[in-house]
Structures are given as C-alpha cells and as structure tokens.
Amino acid sequence: MIVVSQWSCALVGYGGLSINNDWVWRMPILSQLLPPILTVVLGTILLLESPSWLILHGQHEKAIAALHEFNGPNYDAAAVVAVLEAAVQRERTLQSESASYLECLKGVNLRRTLIVCLVYMVQQFVGAKFVQGYLPYVSINW
C-alpha cells in the first residue's frame, strides 16, 4: 500500500508540473490518501470478521458461519473452532503470566526482533524516499 501511494504521488507530482497555484502541493498529499481510504471503506463493507476474533469474544456460531463463508459449506468448521478455542484458552493462560518487553531482547527473541526491525530499516535504505523527493526536478528535464 505504501508503494501504491508513493507511485500515485509521483504521477500526480509529474502531472502537476504546469500548475502554478496551491494545488501543486495539495494534489500529491490527497493522492496518497486515496488508496488507504478505499482499502478501509471496501474492507469494512466486504470483509467478514476473523473467526479467531469471534471465538475470542464468545461468538462461536458466527465463527462457524464465517469459516463456512471462507471455505465453503462442506468445510469441517467444528474441528477448526475446537483448535481456535484451545489457542484462545492457551493465550489467556499465557497472558496471566507476567511478561515484559525485555523478553524481546533475550535469547531467540532477540534474533526475531532484529529481523523485524531490519526489514523496516532496509525498506528505507532502498532510496525510494530520496528519489521521490527529487522526482519533480528530474521530471522537468525530461
């Protein structure tokens, strides 16, 4: 979604090179807002709630209906609901134990934390923001 917004911003920025009013800076900002707004609106209208969320909140019949909607009427939803209920019970048991954010920096969890952080850092190192910042100036000379 980030890349789609950046791409639309670059296209709108290039298309607005000949405009000489306040809409020059407003159009790229507004174009970046469209994809997330469309995603939220369409997702709210079209997507069902997660079966695991429904089970977490005690709505087992709705969870079974959602599983049948996702996987078809012949799907064995009862078995999946049993697994999800066991997972919810295990999660509640684990939540009662004390844990802290320092656990993310110990043992195997340190490696996992570093992987997640590096994925986000590498995304910034690619240079898309640098190129995007100078794209209007480069586009003028094309």
N, C-alpha and C positions, 0 to 999 in steps of 0.2 A: 504494500500500500504506500510505503514511503517513496518507493521508486516511481510509482504511477503519479504521485503528487509532484515530485520533482520534475518528471518529464512534462507534465501539463504546465507547470510553472515556466519551464524553459521555452516551450512552444508559445505560450501566451506572451512571454517576455520578448521573444523574437517577433511575434506578430504585432506587438505594440510599439515597435521602434519608431513608427511615423506619427504616433500620438504625442501631443505636447501639452497635456493637462494632468490633473491629479490622478486620472485613471491609469496612468502608466505604472504607478506603484501599487494601486489597489487591485488591478486585474490579476497579477500573479498570486497575490495573497488569497483572493477569492477562488482562483482556480485550484489552489491546494486544499481548500476546504470542501470542494465538491465530492471527491471520492470517499472521504470518511463519512460525510453526511449521508451519501447514498448507501454506503455499507450499513450504517446504523439503522437507517429507515427500512431498507429492504430486509435486513436481518431480523429486525423486530417484527416485521409483518410475516415473513415467510418461514422463519426457523422455529422449530419446537424447542421446548426446554430440554435440558440434558436429563437422561434417565437417572444418572447418579445424583444430580441435584434434587430431582423429585424424590428419590429414595431418602436422601439426607433430610428432607423436610417431611417425611412420612406419607408421601402421596404415591403409594405403591401401584394403584390401579392406573394412574396417569403415566407412571413409568413403563408399565407393561404396554399401554396403548402407544407410547412414543417408540418403544422398541419395535412393535409391530409396524408402525408407520415407517421407520427407518429401514427395516429388514424384510418386510413382507409378512403376510398373515400366517405362513407356515413356520415362522421362526419360534424357537423354543425360548420364549421370554422368561419363563419361570426360572429356568436354570441361571440365566444371566442376572435376574433380580436377586436370586439367592447369593450369587457371588458378590454382587454390589452391596447387598446388606451386610455380608461378612466384612467387606472392605470398610464400610462405614463404621461398623462396630469396632474394628481394629483401629481406625483413625481416632475414634472417640477415646479409646483406651490410651493411645499414644499421646493424645492431647492432654490427658490428665497428668501425665508425667511432665516434669519440668525440663524445658529445653531452652537454649538461648541461641542468639545469632552467632555466638562464638563457635558453635558446633560446625558452622560453615567453613571455619578456618582450621579444622583439625582433621588429620588422617586423610581418608579417601575423599571426604567432603571438600577439602582444600583443592584437590585436583578438579573436582566438578565445578567449584566456584570459579576457579581460574579459567576453565574452558568457557563458561558462560560469559564472563567478563571480557575475555579476549575476542569472542565472536562480535560483541558490540564495539570493541575498540577497532578491530580490523575493518569493520564497516566504515568507520570514519577515516581510516588510513587509506582507503581506496582513492580518495581525492575527488569524489563527486561534488562535495560542497565547494571545494576550491574551483573546480571547473564551472560549476553553476554560478558562482559569484562573478566570474569574468565572461560568462557566455554572451551577454548583450554587447560587450565591447568587441568580442571576436566576431559576432554576427554582423556588426556594422561593416566590417572589412570584407565580407564575403561577396 
